[in-house]
């Protein structure tokens, strides 16, 4: 198999993964919106540092248990992505 065919095959896999990520992110933001509305209706603060730490620790554990690639490299990037997702979730909740 020449490299162009292999690249196209890999890109199709990436397209499928991207579609799944988009769907999951939409679902996640819909749920965080509901969380924000509940917090607002009960006069709770949006930011929950303890919950964020729990999420990041779970992510780290999953990476350590699942990855077959460079673990430190994956950990750094995936943690950064999760921090950004949580940041955007909080901003969404503040707007509502």
N, C-alpha and C positions, 0 to 999 in steps of 0.2 A: 504494500500500500504506500503510495507516495505521500509526501508530507502535506500537500494541499488537501487531499481527501481526509487525512487524519485531522488536520486543523478544522475542516468543516464539520466533521463528526463531533469533535470536542466543542465547537461553537454551538452546535445544536443542543448538546447536553447543557451548556451554560444558559441557553435560551430557556430551556425547560426549568432549570433551577431558578432563573430570574422570575419566571411566571409564578412559581411556587412562593418565592420570597415576597413578591408583590401582594399576592393573596393573603399571605400570613401577616404581613405588615398592616394591611387594611383591617384585617380581623383584630389585630392587636390594638390598633388605634381606636377602633370602635369600642372595644372593651375598656380601654383607658379613659375614653370619653365618659362612659357610664360610671366608672370609678370616680372621676372628677365631679360628676353631677351628684353622686351620693355624698361625697365629701362636702361639697358646697351646701347641700341640704341639711347636713348635720354639723355645720360650722367647723369642719376639720381642716387642718392645713393640707395643702397640696403636696408639699415635699415630705417624704418619709425616708430619711437617711438609713434607718434600720432595714427597711424593705429593700432599698437599693443595694445595700451591702449583701443581703441574703441572695438577691438575684445574681449579683456578680460572683459570689462564691459558688453558686450552683453552676454558673457558666464555666468557671474555672475547673470545677470538678468534672463536668462533662467533657471538656476539652482534654483534660488529663486522661480520662478513661477511653476516649474515642479516637483521638487523632493518631494518624500513622505518619504524619509529616513532621516538620520542625515544630515541636510543641511550643517553644518560647515565642517563635514567630507567629504562629496561629493564635496563641493566647493574647499577645499584644494587640493584634488586629481585631480579633473578635470582641475583646473587652472594649476596645475603642468604639466599635459599632454599637454594642449594647449601651454604652454611656451616651452615645448620640441618640439612640432610640429613646432612652429614658428622658433625656433632655427635651426632645421634641414632644414626648408624652406630657411632661410637666407644662410646657408652653401651651399645648392644646388645652389642658385642664384650666390653666389660668385665664384663657380667653373665654371659656364657657361659663 
